[in-house]
Structures are given as structure tokens and as C-alpha cells.
Amino acid sequence: MSRIGNAIIQITPGVEVSTTSGSVVVKGPKGELSMKIDPTITMEIDSQVVSFKRKSEVKRVKALHGLTRALFANMVKGVTVGWTKKLELVGVGYRAQSSGDKLNLSVGFSHPVEMTAPEGIQFEVTDNTKLTVSGIDKNLVGQVAANIRAIKPPEPYKGKGIRYEGEYIKRKAGKAGKVGAGAPK
């Protein structure tokens, strides 16, 4: 029994779902997304409700059942509301600037790091240290945010670097310092 795979998905008004030989296309106010569906999974559309069924009880098919339903739900949310990831730059002199689809990061290197947004991704910078990555494809938004974080991941001693908003960095103690003069060596 797959709790995720068996859950139905309500289609909001303004979203169109169409299927063609092994793939599904979702169109909404923010854009259009498409995905291929494994032949062992069938998709049933009844007016504003979509459900997924599997053809066998093989372990691989059971796994694909829940995965397909979750990916489709992410597509529906993406074309209606969209997805965002927020990042913070922590460190003295760390800042970000966006111009169009380009993002310039000054994060302690001898040169600024420049990134270009892939198609369907927008960058928004607030307060020079807060960065928002947004788009309709959840996977692409998460990957671009991870690529930005990988430029300068937070270090455990002072916590400097690029981190997700609300991310907790486990801090380490620094050097213990000199042992007292009377202590044995």
C-alpha cells in the first residue's frame, strides 16, 4: 500500500493537464512543465481530480508509484504558485548583486563569482546578503540553490559562507590555546 501514490491530486482552476503516449503536460498561469511517465503507472483524470494506479506489485513499480504522484503534485504547485529557495550570505564583506539573469557574488575570493540563471530561474537580491532563487520547476530551483551554496559552503568555526535561510551550522571550538606555564608537557 502506497499512501503517497494512492493520494489524489486536486487540480486548481486555471491549470490544464494533458497526456500523450507516456508523458504528461501541465499548463498553468506561471508556465508549462512536462514529464515522462513509466508505462507501469497509469494516470486517471476525472474532471478536477487526478489519481495514479500501478499495474503490478513489484518493488520497483511500487517505488515509481509514489514518485510519479509526488513529481506530478510538484508540477501542479509549480505552475500555480512556484517554488523558491532563500539563501543568506554570512561574512564580513560578503554581498550579492543581480542584474537581469546574472548574479555576482563577492564571498571572500580575489575575484567576484558570476553565475548565469538557467532558463526558468530568477534571482532576487535583498539587503545585499539575502538571495532568493525562484522558478516553476522544483528540481531546477533546488539544484541552482545548491550550486550557489557550493561556491562557499558555511565553515564550522565562524559560520562564514553561503547557507540556506534558517539552516543550522554546527559550530566547532577553535584552538584550545596555550597550556598553563606550570602544567606538565
Secondary structure in CASP SS format (residue, H / E / C, confidence):
PFRMAT SS
TARGET T0000
AUTHOR 0000-0000-0000
METHOD secondary structure of the structure
MODEL  1
M C 1.00
S C 1.00
R H 1.00
I H 1.00
G H 1.00
N H 1.00
A C 1.00
I C 1.00
I E 1.00
Q E 1.00
I C 1.00
T C 1.00
P C 1.00
G C 1.00
V C 1.00
E E 1.00
V E 1.00
S E 1.00
T E 1.00
T E 1.00
S C 1.00
G C 1.00
S E 1.00
V E 1.00
V E 1.00
V E 1.00
K E 1.00
G C 1.00
P C 1.00
K C 1.00
G C 1.00
E E 1.00
L E 1.00
S E 1.00
M E 1.00
K E 1.00
I C 1.00
D C 1.00
P C 1.00
T C 1.00
I E 1.00
T E 1.00
M E 1.00
E E 1.00
I E 1.00
D E 1.00
S C 1.00
Q C 1.00
V E 1.00
V E 1.00
S E 1.00
F E 1.00
K E 1.00
R E 1.00
K C 1.00
S C 1.00
E C 1.00
V C 1.00
K H 1.00
R H 1.00
V H 1.00
K H 1.00
A H 1.00
L H 1.00
H H 1.00
G H 1.00
L H 1.00
T H 1.00
R H 1.00
A H 1.00
L H 1.00
F H 1.00
A H 1.00
N H 1.00
M H 1.00
V H 1.00
K H 1.00
G H 1.00
V H 1.00
T H 1.00
V C 1.00
G C 1.00
W E 1.00
T E 1.00
K E 1.00
K E 1.00
L E 1.00
E E 1.00
L E 1.00
V E 1.00
G C 1.00
V C 1.00
G C 1.00
Y C 1.00
R E 1.00
A E 1.00
Q E 1.00
S E 1.00
S E 1.00
G C 1.00
D C 1.00
K E 1.00
L E 1.00
N E 1.00
L E 1.00
S E 1.00
V C 1.00
G C 1.00
F C 1.00
S C 1.00
H C 1.00
P C 1.00
V E 1.00
E E 1.00
M E 1.00
T E 1.00
A C 1.00
P C 1.00
E C 1.00
G C 1.00
I E 1.00
Q E 1.00
F E 1.00
E E 1.00
V E 1.00
T E 1.00
D C 1.00
N C 1.00
T C 1.00
K E 1.00
L E 1.00
T E 1.00
V E 1.00
S E 1.00
G E 1.00
I C 1.00
D C 1.00
K H 1.00
N H 1.00
L H 1.00
V H 1.00
G H 1.00
Q H 1.00
V H 1.00
A H 1.00
A H 1.00
N H 1.00
I H 1.00
R H 1.00
A H 1.00
I H 1.00
K C 1.00
P C 1.00
P C 1.00
E C 1.00
P C 1.00
Y C 1.00
K C 1.00
G C 1.00
K C 1.00
G E 1.00
I E 1.00
R E 1.00
Y E 1.00
E C 1.00
G C 1.00
E C 1.00
Y C 1.00
I C 1.00
K C 1.00
R C 1.00
K C 1.00
A C 1.00
G C 1.00
K C 1.00
A C 1.00
G C 1.00
K C 1.00
V C 1.00
G C 1.00
A C 1.00
G C 1.00
A C 1.00
P C 1.00
K C 1.00
END
